[in-house]
Every structure is written in structure tokens, then in C-alpha cells.
């Protein structure tokens, strides 16, 4: 017997653990079940909205565990909220499926539930349709008026920081594209970096009143800093020696004979979802203390200058040639 769209929604998505709790219904008085969901904006708040579409075998392997696909899909959207300093509020989901595979949907639903519970961001609506496997998620978040991180606030003299370590997710993509499954103990760090990125929600919210500009690293460090440079009308110079390269990347690239231990990968690989934060020099101590309080690794990697380009310089101040600037959709 055929399963209807409404049966799938009721079974796998309109259920406790995914939908708003009684406490959350103050801000979300109406969720799944009507033509629209309703959101009540608290006084003094702005609504932040972001949306991404993930296509099978373009943005994730179609044969991967659907629980991990779900976690990755929601996490990369939550990362956009982190980059603006927003508190997660809710999300909507549009799912295109080749068939109604109930075991796939069960695991997918549980994967979503893991992040919903972690980041208190319930599902409030969406759509399911038949077609090639793709996932579109729109996230909604709350911002305090006057405390919004954008890409346009960087000024010459500001400092450039990045959270975490870079390159692991990019290396994972490269290895999977070459047929590796990442199912061995020595590739677990790469597997986790790709499928379970950690959106820096707490760091973003805590830095909203400190940082002058911010962006999450989805297309590559240099490419995304390039967006800040363009929006702010500045240049950015990075210190190659300071770039925090993931340990697994250093180890793997060293065995491949890369003397830089993966520097190009750390500069250009997408799918990192760490935060690049621009801060005025007099806010440097506040930023460092904030990261320390949250136990989030934070590294000073460069500074903002007059100009229009993003450059990475070696110890002698010479520009390093970078093979690619970052991920391009077309």
C-alpha cells in the first residue's frame, strides 16, 4: 500500500523531540499542521533567516548513513546562524526522496532529533515530495538589535581570528571522492569533521557585541574571508605559520610528501564550518577571554589592511601561491 506524504510527516517528523516543546510554544505558537507556521518575535529582537540546499552526491554521499546526512544538513545551516551571532529558534525542511524508504526516514529523523535537542531548534514545517534525493533546510534565529555580526564591518588594523582547526573536512571530501570510505580508526577524525561539524553557536552569540565582522567557513578560509574583504572594502593578510591545521591533515599530508603539511588544504577547503572573526585591537582580550570561557580554540591568523585582496604570507612576508581560492558551485 502506498504511503502518503502526510503519513510520512506524521510518522517521522511531527513528533516529540522534533517539534516545539510547550516552553518553546511561547515564541512558536503554531508549528506543523497548517499552511504556515507562526513565530512570535520577542521585543527588541530581529529574526535571522538562512537556507541551504544539499543535493545527493554533490553535497553529501547518497549512500551514507541517513542519520549522519541529517546531522550534517542541519548543522551547516545552524552554522550560518552562528556566523551572525543568532540564537537558534526553529527550522523548516523540504525533502525530495526517490522513494519512501521507511528505514532511511527513521534514521534520518533520529539524526535530526539529535541536533534539535542539542541546539534547541525545533522543526516547524516543510514539505516532502518525490524526486532526486535533496534536502533544503531554512533556519530561523533571534538576534538582539544592535548586536549583529555581518561581513561589512572590518576595518584596516583589525585582527583576524579563526576557531578550531582547518582542513579535516576538506581532506575527507577528497578521500571520499577517490573511493575511500573513512571507516578505519585512523580516518575517524576526518569522518567526524565532515559528517558532524560543530556549529559554533555559543561562540557566535557571545561575540556578537565584540566582533566587527564574521563569517562561517563553508567555501574555504580564503574564499570566505574574500567575502568579508569585498563587503568591507578592505584587504586581509594571513600568516601562513599561524593557520591551525588539523592534526589528521598534517599527518596524512606529511606521508604524501607535502612539506607544508596541508596548508593549501586548510586555506582553500570548504565544509569546515568554523568561524572567522574580525575584531578591533582593543577588543582582542575580550574575544580571547570569551573563547577561553567557552573552551573553544581560537587562533590569531592575520590582520586587516588597506586593499582588496586576501593574501597568505610566509615568514619573510612574501605571498604564498594558493592553487585554488575555495569551493565554487558552478
Residue frames relative to the residue before (quaternion, step in Angstrom):
aa qw qx qy qz dx dy dz
X 1.0000 0.0000 0.0000 0.0000 0.00 0.00 0.00
X 0.4849 -0.6797 0.4701 0.2860 3.57 -0.91 0.95
X 0.3150 -0.7259 0.5836 0.1821 3.53 -1.15 0.76
X 0.3510 -0.7556 0.5133 0.2061 3.59 -0.78 0.99
X 0.6705 -0.4740 0.3909 0.4159 3.54 -1.33 0.33
X 0.6865 0.4986 -0.2891 0.4433 3.58 0.93 -0.91
X 0.5993 0.5423 -0.3525 0.4718 3.57 1.16 -0.58
X 0.6531 0.5155 -0.3066 0.4623 3.57 0.97 -0.89
X 0.6482 0.5174 -0.3157 0.4609 3.57 0.95 -0.87
X 0.6764 0.5032 -0.2908 0.4525 3.56 0.87 -0.98
X 0.7124 0.4787 -0.2582 0.4434 3.58 0.91 -0.94
X 0.8411 0.2682 -0.0929 0.4604 3.55 0.75 -1.05
X 0.8028 0.3151 -0.1472 0.4844 3.60 1.12 -0.46
X 0.7157 0.3826 -0.2567 0.5248 3.61 1.00 -0.66
X 0.4606 0.6755 -0.4310 0.3819 3.54 0.53 1.20
X 0.6260 -0.5216 0.4058 0.4140 3.59 -1.18 0.46
X 0.6847 0.4267 -0.3514 0.4750 3.53 -1.00 0.87
X 0.7546 0.2860 -0.1717 0.5651 3.56 1.22 -0.56
X 0.7307 0.4100 -0.2365 0.4920 3.58 0.95 -0.87
X 0.6884 -0.4930 0.3172 0.4272 3.63 -1.20 0.34
X 0.4311 -0.6669 0.5461 0.2668 3.55 -1.15 0.73
X 0.6984 -0.4375 0.3421 0.4514 3.57 -1.28 0.12
X 0.6519 0.5149 -0.3133 0.4602 3.59 1.01 -0.82
X 0.6874 0.4824 -0.2832 0.4632 3.60 1.01 -0.77
X 0.5595 0.6362 -0.3852 0.3658 3.59 1.19 -0.41
X 0.4914 0.6334 -0.4439 0.4003 3.60 1.23 -0.15
X 0.7420 0.3556 -0.1966 0.5332 3.58 1.02 -0.85
X 0.7618 0.2437 -0.1354 0.5848 3.59 1.23 -0.52
X 0.1081 -0.8564 0.5018 0.0553 3.60 0.32 1.22
X 0.7937 0.1245 -0.0730 0.5910 3.61 1.20 -0.42
X 0.0962 -0.8145 0.5718 0.0194 3.56 -0.70 1.13
X 0.8407 -0.0688 0.0824 0.5307 3.57 -0.83 -1.03
X 0.6453 0.5573 -0.3874 0.3506 3.58 -1.07 0.75
X 0.7475 0.2901 -0.1985 0.5637 3.58 1.21 -0.33
X 0.7131 -0.4378 0.3146 0.4482 3.57 -1.28 -0.01
X 0.7843 0.0947 -0.0504 0.6110 3.57 1.17 -0.60
X 0.3844 -0.6375 0.6004 0.2922 3.51 -1.31 0.37
X 0.2731 -0.7559 0.5720 0.1636 3.56 -1.23 0.46
X 0.1087 -0.7829 0.6114 0.0365 3.56 -1.00 0.93
X 0.2374 -0.7519 0.6022 0.1253 3.55 -0.94 0.96
X 0.2423 -0.7877 0.5504 0.1336 3.59 -0.51 1.17
X 0.3957 -0.7080 0.5268 0.2542 3.60 -0.73 0.99
X 0.6210 -0.5453 0.3951 0.4011 3.63 -1.14 0.50
X 0.8211 0.2589 -0.1925 0.4708 3.56 -1.07 0.78
X 0.6275 0.5387 -0.3312 0.4543 3.57 1.29 0.17
X 0.2580 -0.7113 0.6297 0.1762 3.52 -1.32 0.52
X 0.3676 -0.7083 0.5548 0.2355 3.57 -1.19 0.58
X 0.1661 -0.7713 0.6098 0.0748 3.57 -0.74 1.09
X 0.0578 -0.8058 0.5890 -0.0188 3.59 -0.88 0.99
X 0.0949 0.7761 -0.6201 0.0646 3.56 -1.00 0.85
X 0.0795 -0.8058 0.5867 0.0135 3.58 -1.12 0.66
X 0.0243 -0.7757 0.6307 -0.0007 3.54 -1.12 0.82
X 0.2160 -0.7312 0.6296 0.1494 3.53 -1.23 0.62
X 0.1175 -0.7776 0.6159 0.0465 3.56 -0.91 0.97
X 0.1724 -0.8058 0.5653 0.0380 3.55 -0.67 1.18
X 0.5461 -0.6397 0.4369 0.3190 3.56 -0.93 0.94
X 0.8479 0.1151 -0.1514 0.4948 3.55 -1.04 0.98
X 0.6181 0.4226 -0.3744 0.5470 3.54 1.29 0.52
X 0.8112 0.1865 -0.0622 0.5508 3.55 0.85 -1.07
X 0.7789 0.0184 -0.0458 0.6252 3.58 1.28 -0.10
X 0.5365 -0.6117 0.4566 0.3598 3.62 -1.12 0.52
X 0.4887 -0.6999 0.4378 0.2822 3.58 -0.71 1.05
X 0.7226 0.4455 -0.2479 0.4668 3.59 1.06 -0.69
X 0.4303 0.7056 -0.4638 0.3191 3.59 1.22 0.12
X 0.6642 -0.4701 0.3990 0.4227 3.56 -1.31 0.32
X 0.4356 -0.7375 0.4474 0.2570 3.59 -0.63 1.10
X 0.5650 0.5714 -0.3968 0.4436 3.62 1.16 -0.41
X 0.6732 0.4764 -0.2884 0.4866 3.57 1.01 -0.82
X 0.5959 0.5494 -0.3594 0.4625 3.59 1.07 -0.69
X 0.6619 0.5116 -0.3027 0.4566 3.57 0.93 -0.92
X 0.6672 0.5028 -0.3102 0.4536 3.57 0.88 -0.93
X 0.6501 0.5057 -0.3179 0.4697 3.58 0.95 -0.83
X 0.6591 0.5373 -0.3155 0.4211 3.59 0.88 -0.96
X 0.7108 0.4280 -0.2676 0.4899 3.59 0.90 -0.86
X 0.6393 0.5538 -0.3344 0.4157 3.60 0.96 -0.82
X 0.6794 0.4920 -0.3169 0.4426 3.60 0.87 -0.85
X 0.6367 0.4983 -0.3281 0.4886 3.57 1.18 -0.49
X 0.6285 0.5243 -0.3323 0.4687 3.57 1.01 -0.75
X 0.5840 0.5924 -0.3619 0.4208 3.57 1.13 -0.63
X 0.6100 0.5408 -0.3507 0.4609 3.60 1.10 -0.63
X 0.6262 0.5104 -0.3369 0.4835 3.58 1.06 -0.69
X 0.6264 0.5441 -0.3343 0.4470 3.58 1.00 -0.83
X 0.6634 0.5313 -0.3016 0.4320 3.57 0.97 -0.88
X 0.7024 0.4232 -0.2581 0.5108 3.58 1.21 -0.45
X 0.4876 -0.6656 0.4283 0.3685 3.56 1.28 -0.26
X 0.4445 0.7285 -0.4201 0.3085 3.57 1.23 0.45
X 0.4193 -0.6552 0.5734 0.2572 3.52 -1.29 0.57
X 0.4547 -0.6886 0.4790 0.2994 3.66 -0.69 0.97
X 0.1688 -0.7931 0.5816 0.0652 3.54 -1.00 0.91
X 0.7569 -0.2484 0.2302 0.5590 3.59 0.72 -1.08
X 0.1391 -0.7818 0.5940 0.1290 3.56 -1.31 0.13
X 0.2632 -0.7128 0.6213 0.1917 3.52 -1.35 0.36
X 0.2158 -0.7905 0.5695 0.0644 3.54 -1.20 0.66
X 0.0533 -0.7468 0.6619 0.0348 3.56 -0.96 0.95
X 0.0601 -0.8239 0.5619 -0.0443 3.54 -0.59 1.21
X 0.1178 -0.7652 0.6310 0.0496 3.54 -0.84 1.05
X 0.0498 -0.8286 0.5560 -0.0429 3.58 -0.67 1.17
X 0.4746 -0.6592 0.4942 0.3099 3.62 -0.97 0.76
X 0.7817 -0.0623 0.0578 0.6178 3.57 1.15 -0.71
X 0.5249 -0.6262 0.4737 0.3285 3.57 -1.25 0.37
X 0.0200 0.8033 -0.5888 0.0869 3.55 0.26 1.32
X 0.2967 -0.8221 0.4582 0.1615 3.55 -0.15 1.31
X 0.6228 0.5160 -0.3587 0.4660 3.63 1.05 -0.55
X 0.6125 0.5283 -0.3361 0.4824 3.61 1.10 -0.73
X 0.6862 0.4929 -0.2826 0.4542 3.57 0.88 -0.96
X 0.6203 0.5467 -0.3457 0.4437 3.58 1.02 -0.76
X 0.6896 0.4599 -0.2777 0.4856 3.59 0.88 -0.93
X 0.6198 0.5438 -0.3356 0.4555 3.59 1.03 -0.79
X 0.6538 0.5210 -0.2979 0.4608 3.56 0.94 -0.93
X 0.6752 0.4851 -0.2932 0.4721 3.59 0.94 -0.87
X 0.6104 0.5434 -0.3442 0.4622 3.59 1.11 -0.66
X 0.6402 0.5052 -0.3151 0.4854 3.57 0.99 -0.81
X 0.6501 0.5502 -0.3186 0.4160 3.54 0.91 -0.95
X 0.5914 0.5819 -0.3591 0.4275 3.59 1.07 -0.73
X 0.7295 0.4120 -0.2411 0.4899 3.58 0.86 -0.95
X 0.5773 0.5736 -0.3789 0.4407 3.60 1.09 -0.63
X 0.6955 0.4657 -0.2696 0.4761 3.56 0.92 -0.91
X 0.6563 0.5237 -0.3121 0.4445 3.59 1.03 -0.75
X 0.8157 0.2637 -0.1022 0.5047 3.57 0.85 -0.99
X 0.3971 -0.7537 0.4565 0.2567 3.61 1.31 0.21
X 0.4759 0.6391 -0.4376 0.4167 3.53 0.94 1.02
X 0.1247 -0.8582 0.4949 0.0554 3.61 0.16 1.27
X 0.5220 -0.5979 0.5150 0.3238 3.52 -1.37 0.35
X 0.0826 -0.8337 0.5456 0.0177 3.60 -0.78 0.99
X 0.8154 -0.1312 0.0679 0.5597 3.62 1.19 0.15
X 0.1935 0.7891 -0.5734 0.1053 3.53 -1.32 -0.05
X 0.3931 -0.6939 0.5562 0.2340 3.53 -1.22 -0.60
X 0.1146 -0.7531 0.6421 0.0862 3.56 -1.20 0.62
X 0.0587 0.7990 -0.5938 0.0741 3.54 -0.90 0.96
X 0.5082 -0.6324 0.4849 0.3265 3.58 -1.24 0.33
X 0.4095 0.6839 -0.5287 0.2918 3.54 -0.94 0.91
X 0.7365 -0.3545 0.2854 0.5004 3.61 -1.24 -0.21
X 0.5845 -0.6250 0.3896 0.3404 3.56 -0.98 0.86
X 0.2619 0.7275 -0.6043 0.1922 3.55 -0.75 1.14
X 0.2177 -0.7688 0.5964 0.0768 3.52 -1.22 0.67
X 0.0187 -0.7786 0.6272 0.0000 3.56 -0.82 1.01
X 0.0334 -0.7979 0.6012 -0.0289 3.54 -0.75 1.12
X 0.1084 -0.7516 0.6471 0.0677 3.52 -1.03 0.86
X 0.1620 -0.7930 0.5833 0.0681 3.57 -0.73 1.11
X 0.1746 -0.7544 0.6261 0.0917 3.51 -1.24 0.64
X 0.0095 0.8080 -0.5882 0.0335 3.55 -0.98 0.86
X 0.4021 -0.7063 0.5341 0.2327 3.55 -1.30 0.32
X 0.0981 -0.7838 0.6129 0.0178 3.54 -1.05 0.90
X 0.4358 -0.6386 0.5550 0.3070 3.54 -1.17 0.57
X 0.4959 -0.6418 0.4886 0.3217 3.56 -0.92 0.86
X 0.7933 0.2716 -0.2211 0.4979 3.56 -0.87 0.97
X 0.7212 0.3291 -0.2331 0.5633 3.59 1.30 -0.01
X 0.3434 0.7281 -0.5028 0.3150 3.54 0.51 1.26
X 0.2549 -0.7442 0.5963 0.1602 3.58 -0.86 0.95
X 0.0265 -0.7888 0.6140 -0.0107 3.57 -0.82 1.01
X 0.6060 -0.5567 0.4184 0.3844 3.57 -1.30 -0.14
X 0.6820 0.5599 -0.2597 0.3923 3.57 1.21 -0.32
X 0.6050 0.6266 -0.3403 0.3543 3.62 1.22 0.06
X 0.4625 0.7009 -0.4451 0.3111 3.62 1.22 0.00
X 0.0801 -0.7927 0.6042 0.0148 3.57 -1.07 0.82
X 0.6106 -0.5387 0.4127 0.4082 3.62 -1.10 0.56
X 0.7251 0.3705 -0.3104 0.4905 3.54 -0.90 0.97
X 0.5519 0.5980 -0.3968 0.4247 3.59 1.22 -0.36
X 0.3968 -0.7071 0.5406 0.2241 3.54 -1.28 0.48
X 0.2988 -0.7550 0.5638 0.1515 3.57 -1.16 0.68
X 0.0410 -0.7902 0.6112 -0.0191 3.55 -0.77 1.11
X 0.0999 -0.7632 0.6297 0.1045 3.54 -1.28 0.35
X 0.4024 -0.7029 0.5323 0.2462 3.57 -1.07 0.76
X 0.8424 0.2706 -0.1557 0.4393 3.54 -1.30 0.38
X 0.5264 -0.5745 0.5040 0.3725 3.51 -1.27 -0.67
X 0.3332 -0.7787 0.5138 0.1365 3.55 -1.15 0.64
X 0.7107 0.5087 -0.3452 0.3420 3.52 -1.34 0.40
X 0.5833 0.6260 -0.3837 0.3473 3.61 1.07 -0.60
X 0.6798 0.4722 -0.3005 0.4740 3.60 0.86 -0.89
X 0.6398 0.5311 -0.3224 0.4524 3.57 1.01 -0.78
X 0.6459 0.4952 -0.3145 0.4886 3.57 1.02 -0.78
X 0.6084 0.5549 -0.3466 0.4492 3.58 1.04 -0.76
X 0.6481 0.5169 -0.3146 0.4623 3.58 0.93 -0.89
X 0.6621 0.5202 -0.3017 0.4472 3.55 0.89 -0.96
X 0.6882 0.4752 -0.2843 0.4687 3.57 0.91 -0.91
X 0.6500 0.5021 -0.3250 0.4689 3.61 0.97 -0.77
X 0.6334 0.5306 -0.3312 0.4557 3.58 1.05 -0.71
X 0.7020 0.4132 -0.2513 0.5229 3.56 1.27 -0.41
X 0.6806 -0.5579 0.2631 0.3953 3.54 1.23 0.54
X 0.5118 0.6384 -0.4382 0.3720 3.61 1.20 0.08
X 0.3986 -0.7563 0.4808 0.1946 3.59 -0.96 0.90
X 0.3035 -0.7783 0.4937 0.2418 3.62 1.23 -0.33
X 0.4554 0.7052 -0.4288 0.3339 3.58 1.12 0.68
X 0.5400 0.5969 -0.4107 0.4283 3.58 1.25 0.35
X 0.6511 -0.5363 0.3590 0.3994 3.62 -1.14 0.53
X 0.7083 0.4717 -0.2832 0.4422 3.61 0.96 -0.79
X 0.6971 0.4002 -0.2899 0.5194 3.60 1.27 0.03
X 0.3639 0.7636 -0.4717 0.2490 3.60 1.29 0.11
X 0.6303 0.5418 -0.3382 0.4414 3.60 0.99 -0.80
X 0.6530 0.5004 -0.3074 0.4783 3.57 1.04 -0.79
X 0.6307 0.5427 -0.3182 0.4544 3.57 0.99 -0.90
X 0.6811 0.4863 -0.2808 0.4699 3.57 0.89 -0.96
X 0.6403 0.5403 -0.3304 0.4347 3.59 0.93 -0.88
X 0.7077 0.4551 -0.2688 0.4689 3.58 0.98 -0.78
X 0.7890 0.3643 -0.1864 0.4583 3.58 0.67 -1.07
X 0.8030 0.2071 -0.1057 0.5487 3.60 1.09 -0.56
X 0.0298 0.8116 -0.5807 0.0560 3.59 0.60 1.10
X 0.3549 -0.7371 0.5404 0.1967 3.55 -1.11 0.71
X 0.2826 -0.7559 0.5619 0.1816 3.62 -0.42 1.14
X 0.3732 -0.7662 0.4855 0.1949 3.58 -0.74 1.07
X 0.0251 -0.8564 0.5153 -0.0206 3.55 0.78 1.12
X 0.7044 0.4664 -0.2854 0.4525 3.60 0.71 -1.02
X 0.6397 0.5157 -0.3282 0.4660 3.58 0.99 -0.80
X 0.6615 0.5191 -0.3102 0.4436 3.58 0.89 -0.91
X 0.6700 0.4932 -0.3014 0.4659 3.58 0.89 -0.93
X 0.6938 0.4905 -0.2782 0.4479 3.57 0.94 -0.90
X 0.7131 0.4485 -0.2503 0.4772 3.59 1.16 -0.54
X 0.4235 0.7528 -0.4411 0.2436 3.58 1.26 -0.21
X 0.7361 0.3754 -0.2231 0.5172 3.59 1.08 -0.67
X 0.6561 0.5165 -0.2987 0.4621 3.59 1.30 0.01
X 0.7402 0.4317 -0.2288 0.4620 3.57 0.76 -1.09
X 0.3956 -0.7127 0.5282 0.2378 3.56 -1.14 0.65
X 0.7818 -0.0286 0.0045 0.6229 3.60 1.25 -0.38
X 0.0007 0.8012 -0.5982 0.0185 3.58 -1.19 0.47
X 0.0278 0.7642 -0.6444 0.0006 3.52 -1.34 0.38
X 0.3513 -0.6940 0.5625 0.2803 3.58 -1.14 0.45
X 0.4553 -0.7126 0.4746 0.2443 3.54 -1.08 0.79
X 0.0740 0.8152 -0.5636 0.1109 3.55 -0.08 1.33
X 0.7710 0.3270 -0.1696 0.5194 3.59 1.06 -0.72
X 0.6967 -0.3905 0.2755 0.5350 3.60 1.27 -0.14
X 0.6140 -0.5993 0.3674 0.3589 3.58 -0.99 0.84
X 0.7223 0.4348 -0.2719 0.4640 3.61 0.71 -1.00
X 0.6408 0.5258 -0.3286 0.4528 3.58 1.00 -0.78
X 0.7092 0.4548 -0.2717 0.4652 3.58 0.88 -0.91
X 0.6164 0.4985 -0.3494 0.4995 3.59 1.07 -0.61
X 0.5721 0.5840 -0.3661 0.4446 3.56 1.20 -0.51
X 0.6135 0.5320 -0.3488 0.4678 3.58 1.10 -0.64
X 0.6432 0.5014 -0.3198 0.4823 3.58 1.00 -0.80
X 0.6418 0.5345 -0.3239 0.4444 3.57 0.93 -0.90
X 0.6813 0.4871 -0.2871 0.4649 3.57 0.92 -0.91
X 0.6983 0.4754 -0.2790 0.4567 3.59 0.84 -0.97
X 0.7357 0.4130 -0.2228 0.4884 3.58 1.09 -0.73
X 0.3874 -0.7367 0.4731 0.2888 3.60 1.23 -0.29
X 0.5618 0.5820 -0.3830 0.4460 3.57 1.02 0.87
X 0.3831 -0.6492 0.5799 0.3090 3.52 -1.40 -0.11
X 0.1921 -0.7649 0.6022 0.1237 3.56 -1.27 0.34
X 0.1201 -0.7794 0.6125 0.0538 3.55 -0.95 0.93
X 0.1770 -0.7951 0.5772 0.0579 3.54 -0.80 1.09
X 0.3631 -0.7012 0.5744 0.2157 3.55 -1.20 0.66
X 0.4184 -0.7477 0.4550 0.2426 3.59 -0.36 1.24
X 0.6665 0.5275 -0.3071 0.4280 3.57 0.93 -0.88
X 0.6893 0.5036 -0.2776 0.4407 3.59 1.14 -0.60
X 0.4974 0.6736 -0.4399 0.3246 3.62 1.17 -0.38
X 0.3214 -0.7731 0.5132 0.1885 3.64 -0.65 1.06
X 0.0987 -0.8161 0.5693 0.0035 3.56 -0.19 1.32
X 0.5236 -0.6557 0.4463 0.3111 3.59 -0.87 0.96
X 0.5901 -0.6114 0.4008 0.3426 3.57 -1.03 0.82
X 0.6532 0.5194 -0.3239 0.4456 3.59 0.92 -0.86
X 0.6332 0.5223 -0.3243 0.4702 3.57 1.11 -0.69
X 0.6359 0.5275 -0.3282 0.4578 3.58 0.91 -0.89
X 0.6755 0.5064 -0.2934 0.4485 3.55 0.87 -0.99
X 0.6968 0.4774 -0.2798 0.4564 3.57 0.81 -1.02
X 0.7042 0.4723 -0.2801 0.4501 3.58 0.80 -0.99
X 0.5934 0.5564 -0.3649 0.4530 3.59 1.13 -0.57
X 0.6612 0.4968 -0.3057 0.4718 3.58 0.99 -0.82
X 0.6647 0.4796 -0.2928 0.4923 3.59 1.23 -0.45
X 0.5770 -0.6290 0.3601 0.3764 3.57 1.28 0.10
X 0.4506 0.6743 -0.4625 0.3583 3.59 1.23 0.33
X 0.3187 -0.7876 0.4987 0.1715 3.58 -0.31 1.23
X 0.6493 0.5119 -0.3199 0.4626 3.60 1.17 -0.50
X 0.3499 -0.7764 0.4554 0.2596 3.59 1.35 -0.14
X 0.7730 -0.4001 0.1856 0.4560 3.56 0.95 0.90
X 0.2724 0.7939 -0.5095 0.1893 3.60 1.17 0.38
X 0.6641 0.5061 -0.3212 0.4468 3.60 0.83 -0.93
X 0.6318 0.5292 -0.3242 0.4644 3.58 1.02 -0.79
X 0.6767 0.4953 -0.2936 0.4589 3.59 0.91 -0.91
X 0.6791 0.4928 -0.2867 0.4624 3.58 1.11 -0.65
X 0.8241 0.3068 -0.1053 0.4643 3.57 0.99 -0.80
X 0.5894 0.6092 -0.3819 0.3683 3.61 1.13 -0.49
X 0.3607 -0.7259 0.5458 0.2125 3.54 -1.02 0.82
X 0.7019 0.5150 -0.3295 0.3654 3.54 -1.35 -0.39
X 0.4148 0.7202 -0.4722 0.2936 3.61 1.14 0.44
X 0.0771 -0.8497 0.5097 0.1104 3.58 0.94 -1.00
X 0.3646 0.6350 -0.5548 0.3950 3.49 1.05 0.92
X 0.4533 -0.6756 0.5024 0.2927 3.58 -1.25 0.22
X 0.1996 -0.7041 0.6659 0.1446 3.53 -1.12 0.81
X 0.0816 -0.8218 0.5635 -0.0214 3.56 -0.65 1.16
X 0.1890 -0.7568 0.6184 0.0948 3.55 -0.95 0.97
X 0.0266 0.8207 -0.5660 0.0741 3.57 -0.75 1.03
X 0.4998 -0.6237 0.5061 0.3240 3.56 -1.09 0.72
X 0.6345 -0.5748 0.3553 0.3753 3.58 -1.07 0.72
X 0.6900 0.4826 -0.3006 0.4479 3.59 0.99 -0.74
X 0.6616 0.4557 -0.3080 0.5097 3.60 1.32 -0.02
X 0.3791 0.7672 -0.4536 0.2489 3.57 1.31 0.01
X 0.6808 0.4921 -0.2946 0.4556 3.57 0.85 -0.93
X 0.6408 0.5239 -0.3221 0.4596 3.58 1.00 -0.81
X 0.6454 0.5154 -0.3156 0.4672 3.58 1.01 -0.82
X 0.6705 0.5013 -0.2989 0.4579 3.58 0.87 -0.94
X 0.6605 0.5027 -0.3089 0.4643 3.58 0.97 -0.82
X 0.6178 0.5477 -0.3351 0.4539 3.56 1.05 -0.79
X 0.6751 0.4837 -0.2915 0.4746 3.58 0.88 -0.94
X 0.6420 0.5251 -0.3224 0.4562 3.59 0.98 -0.82
X 0.6452 0.5269 -0.3166 0.4537 3.59 0.98 -0.85
X 0.7171 0.4196 -0.2314 0.5060 3.57 1.12 -0.72
X 0.3726 -0.7416 0.4678 0.3038 3.57 1.33 -0.12
X 0.4251 0.6666 -0.4837 0.3754 3.58 0.99 0.90
X 0.4147 -0.7016 0.5123 0.2707 3.63 -0.69 1.00
X 0.0013 -0.7935 0.6063 -0.0518 3.57 -0.89 0.97
X 0.0821 -0.8243 0.5600 -0.0085 3.58 -0.78 1.04
X 0.3728 -0.6872 0.5802 0.2283 3.55 -1.01 0.89
X 0.0385 -0.8538 0.5184 -0.0280 3.60 -0.47 1.17
X 0.8271 -0.0799 0.0601 0.5530 3.62 1.16 -0.13
X 0.3254 -0.7318 0.5597 0.2129 3.52 -1.29 -0.32
X 0.5044 -0.6380 0.5028 0.2928 3.53 -1.31 0.43
X 0.0731 -0.7979 0.5982 -0.0095 3.55 -0.98 0.97
X 0.5992 -0.4901 0.4505 0.4448 3.53 -1.30 -0.02
X 0.5117 0.6297 -0.4631 0.3566 3.58 -0.99 0.75
X 0.4550 -0.6927 0.4962 0.2586 3.55 -1.27 -0.35
X 0.7140 0.4741 -0.2372 0.4573 3.58 1.24 -0.36
X 0.3489 -0.6620 0.6084 0.2644 3.51 -1.39 0.28
X 0.0268 -0.8051 0.5917 -0.0331 3.58 -0.72 1.11
X 0.2029 -0.7307 0.6318 0.1603 3.54 -1.23 0.51
X 0.1564 -0.8282 0.5375 0.0266 3.55 -0.64 1.18
X 0.4116 -0.6898 0.5334 0.2652 3.57 -1.13 0.66
X 0.7659 -0.3802 0.2509 0.4536 3.59 -1.28 -0.08
X 0.6874 0.4685 -0.2716 0.4840 3.58 1.19 -0.54
X 0.5507 -0.6341 0.3858 0.3820 3.56 1.28 0.08
X 0.5089 0.6348 -0.4249 0.3969 3.57 1.28 0.29
X 0.5055 -0.6648 0.4607 0.3005 3.57 -1.01 0.82
X 0.3296 -0.7337 0.5664 0.1794 3.54 -0.96 0.94
X 0.4159 -0.6930 0.5261 0.2644 3.55 -0.93 0.87
X 0.1514 -0.7840 0.5997 0.0534 3.56 -0.77 1.08
X 0.4726 -0.7351 0.4085 0.2634 3.57 -0.67 1.14
X 0.7864 0.0060 0.0053 0.6177 3.58 1.00 -0.82
X 0.4696 -0.7069 0.4532 0.2728 3.57 -1.04 0.67
X 0.7437 -0.3236 0.2326 0.5367 3.59 1.17 -0.45
X 0.7206 -0.4524 0.3094 0.4246 3.56 -1.31 0.05
X 0.0937 -0.7683 0.6316 0.0446 3.54 -1.07 0.85
X 0.4305 -0.7201 0.4809 0.2546 3.59 -0.83 0.96
X 0.7954 0.1619 -0.0738 0.5794 3.59 1.08 -0.67
